Amino acid sequence: MNKRTFIKSIALVTAGISAYGLTSNLKASDRIGRVVRLNGEFTLPELPYAYNALEPYIDAQTMELHHSKHHASYTRNFNTAVQELGLTGKSAPEILSEISKYPKSIRNNGGGYLNHNLFWNMLAPANGKMPEGALLAALKENFGSVDNFKKEFSTAAGTLFGSGWVWLIAADGRLKITSTSNQDSPLMDIAEEKGHPLLCIDVWEHAYYLKYQNRRTEYIDAFWNVVNWDFVSQLLEQDFV
Ligand code: MN3
């Protein structure tokens, strides 16, 4: 699938969601656009907030290590693998959409690169906001209520075996909760459930172990305080590539 086709397919997903009465005048892509390659290299994006901005829910040391070590490593290794394979001129979402063609080095590091780019933007300093507008309507329609959505998402995050991610995705005009192992993504052609990511949580131990040790459910409960619902709303309204 080439980039144009891929974008079109995402646009169709978004079009399906537009049954919820959405308008498309917001600019999620302005922020996530950092995934676009600069000077031929995928760059480690700066966080849109300080390392300590998510305290006390996610601690500064975890954020600093997660971003400046883990995410930096995925970024570096992704660039190395991309150069070795000569995948010049392709965006990260485009590479993920045809991941079955590439070796594990691309799958693991490309997934790690893009997943974290999304995750940082899906978080924000706690502001007490809740889903509203079209997002609220979509969550109610698909999950009954916001509380029930959070319960189902938290259960999926709490029970995912091993390292991976839990996602809220838009697919076929519906919202779904899905999970992926390791650094796989719903944007990958090999994903069991493919779709347009709206929200994700990293449940690798490196995301919470310093503060919460083995208490993953406490990390998941804390996560809800720092979800950037405005950004989730923007992703619902437009593709992010
Ligand atoms: Mn991580």
Residues whose N, C-alpha, C, O or C-beta is under 5 A from the ligand:
A	BS01	MN3	D202 W204
